[in-house]
């Protein structure tokens, strides 16, 4: 897997998004998030998009997103696949998702 620096440009906009499933809805959360992976990766400006699950929190899924620009990320949030995901979230997640904007410190 390539690091951000190996993509030929440092990502200018990196987001870590986290969602926690309601009890018994873990598989629904995972399925809904998996469904947006490929459409997201095909969007202009998406440098990488990966899902992670903390080992000690099986009901939580984190998305690590690298975008060329903030505008690319903003367009992503307006995509039909994201709108469908947000509609599913209402029934599946235990609270609002969290979004953490981060900067790269090392390659």
N, C-alpha and C positions, 0 to 999 in steps of 0.2 A: 504494500500500500504506500502511496506517495504521501509525503508530508506536504503541508501547504507550500513550503518553499520549493519543492520539487514540481509543483504545478506551473512554475514559471512566474508566479506572482504571489505575494503574501496576501492572504485574505484580508479584506478591509473590514469585514463585518462577520463576526462569529457569534453564534447564539447557542446556548445550551438550554433546551426546553425540557421541562419535567412534568409528567402527569402521573397521578396515582389513581388506580382503579378502586371503585367501590368493591367491598367484599363479594366474591363470587363473579365479578365481571372482568377478571384479569385477562382471560382469553379474548374477550370482546375488545378490550383496549389494545392488546397486541395486534389483533387482526386489523383493527381500524388504522393503526399506525403503520403496519406493514403495507397496507393498501396505498399509502401516499408516498412510499419510498421512491419507486420508479418515476412517477409523474414529477416528483420534486427534483430528482436528479436530472431530468431532461429539461428543466427550466433554464433559460438564459441566466448566466451569472452564478449558477450553483456549482461550487467547486467540490463540495462533498456533503453527503448527508448520511448519517449512520444512526442506528438505534442501539441503545444499551440498556441492560437491566442490572441494577445493583444486586450483588450476590445475596445481601442480607435483607432485601426488600423486593420480593417477587411481584408485588402488585404495582411497582413503580417502573416506568420506562422513561428513559432520557433520550432526546434527540440531540445530536451534535451536528450543527449546521455551519458550513463555511460558504460565504457568499462573496462575490467580487466587490459588491457595493451594497450600501444600505438600501438604495433604490431597488436593486434586484430582490432583496429580501422582502421589501414592501410589496412588490409585484407578486411574489410567491404567496404572501398572505391573502391576496385577492383572488387566487386561483380557485377554480371550481372544486378541485380535490381537497383543498384546505377548508372550503366552506362545507363540504360534505362531512369532513372530519369533525369540525366544530359542532355540527348538528348531532353527530353520534356522541360526542363528549358529554352532552347534557345528561344522558342516561347512564353513562359509563364511569365518569370520573368522580372522585370523592370530594373534589374542591377545584377551584380554578387552577389551570396549569401555571407554572412559574416559568419565567424567561430571564435568563442571565446573559448579558452581553459581556464578552470577554475579549481581551487582546492577547496576541501571541507574544510570549516573552523569550522563547527559545525555539530553535529549529529542531 
